[in-house]
Amino acid sequence: MSSPGWRSGVLARARPLTPTARSLVFTVEDWPGNEAGQHVDIRLTAPDGYQAVRSYSLASAGFGAGSADQPELELVVDRLPDGEVSPFLVDELEVGDTVELRGPLGRWFVWTPQQTRPVQLIAGGSGVVPFVAMARAHAGAEGAAPMRLLYSLRSPADAFYRDELSSPTASVDTTWHYTRAVPAEWPRSAGRLTADDLARETLPASARPLIFICGPTGFVETVARAMIELGHADDDIRTERFGGI
Ligand SMILES: Cc1cc2nc3c(=O)[nH]c(=O)nc-3n(C[C@H](O)[C@H](O)[C@H](O)COP(=O)(O)OP(=O)(O)OC[C@H]3O[C@@H](n4cnc5c(N)ncnc54)[C@H](O)[C@@H]3O)c2cc1C
């Protein structure tokens, strides 16, 4: 039995996305559905009563691959080697196990089909997770304005949902940027995103895009500053910081 605000989530399916990251699909009784971009808190309780709570973005929107009667939600957890919670969720949680979940949380970092402006998404590493939900919601929305994604990741092996994001039928237009290792015959060398990369690979300020930036705290702050220097208005930029540096 969960305490107020917390629901029980049963792990229904799980699959590795990369050597360090795992997609987790939970069934959650009375889950009200969620908007693309929202997150949940997960609470784990040890046998001695010690509790740990961490936030995870939802890769699914609405009721996920389920329905209002049998709602599902999908998360992706990337394992931090010295982490307390993420190694457990990636390596140990088994199908049929239960965790406590609270949410959906977050009202600002969301994209809804009513939103008619062009959208520029900029992800660092696992910061792509809420953008997968936005791309899925965008695909189901008729007449939606263009959505572009600039996805910065360490190497090709670190990509989440590569097939889905690069499919010719995807409604999001994805540009891949590698910081440590590039695929064979890639036209650019590996390196951190620069202001020049952002100017070349994102919608210009003249298009008045709504901009979402998500990833490690340092990445988000650097990119947000650069986008303002490129002429975007502060009010047009929404950020989500996952922590770390
Ligand atoms: C709104 C929100 C949404 C999030 N969504 C996701 C998600 O979709 N997928 C996901 O994998 N994580 C996500 N996170 C991060 C997640 O909440 C945890 O911080 C992460 O899983 C690490 O937890 P841990 O207990 O394993 O590590 P901890 O034991 O908390 O930390 C271990 C070490 O790693 C550092 N650290 C903590 N978080 C990060 C980080 N994000 N990057 C780099 N270093 C870090 C700490 O400073 C510490 O040194 C999200 C965070 C927020 C606030």
The ligand as a Gaussian input file, in Angstrom:
#p B3LYP/6-31G(d) Opt

LIG

0 1
 C       13.498000      16.297000     -13.669000
 C       14.571000      15.212000     -13.784000
 C       14.436000      14.216000     -14.742000
 C       15.429000      13.237000     -14.857000
 N       15.276000      12.272000     -15.820000
 C       16.220000      11.308000     -15.967000
 C       16.086000      10.314000     -16.991000
 O       15.134000      10.325000     -17.787000
 N       17.039000       9.347000     -17.068000
 C       18.123000       9.321000     -16.214000
 O       18.944000       8.396000     -16.323000
 N       18.276000      10.266000     -15.245000
 C       17.351000      11.240000     -15.089000
 N       17.479000      12.185000     -14.098000
 C       18.599000      12.045000     -13.133000
 C       18.160000      11.106000     -11.985000
 O       17.172000      11.748000     -11.185000
 C       19.299000      10.749000     -11.035000
 O       19.944000      11.933000     -10.630000
 C       20.316000       9.812000     -11.679000
 O       19.693000       8.579000     -12.060000
 C       21.457000       9.529000     -10.676000
 O       20.918000       8.935000      -9.533000
 P       21.824000       7.951000      -8.650000
 O       21.083000       7.704000      -7.370000
 O       22.230000       6.761000      -9.457000
 O       23.129000       8.798000      -8.399000
 P       23.498000       9.624000      -7.052000
 O       23.866000       8.636000      -5.995000
 O       22.397000      10.579000      -6.761000
 O       24.747000      10.447000      -7.548000
 C       26.015000       9.825000      -7.796000
 C       26.984000      10.825000      -8.363000
 O       26.570000      11.251000      -9.682000
 C       26.356000      12.670000      -9.727000
 N       25.121000      12.850000     -10.532000
 C       23.840000      12.829000     -10.095000
 N       22.979000      12.979000     -11.130000
 C       23.736000      13.074000     -12.231000
 C       23.453000      13.233000     -13.614000
 N       22.175000      13.313000     -14.070000
 N       24.491000      13.273000     -14.491000
 C       25.767000      13.175000     -14.062000
 N       26.098000      13.026000     -12.761000
 C       25.119000      12.991000     -11.856000
 C       26.170000      13.090000      -8.299000
 O       26.588000      14.435000      -8.124000
 C       27.071000      12.101000      -7.572000
 O       28.417000      12.503000      -7.640000
 C       16.542000      13.213000     -13.977000
 C       16.665000      14.230000     -13.017000
 C       15.708000      15.210000     -12.927000
 C       15.871000      16.294000     -11.870000

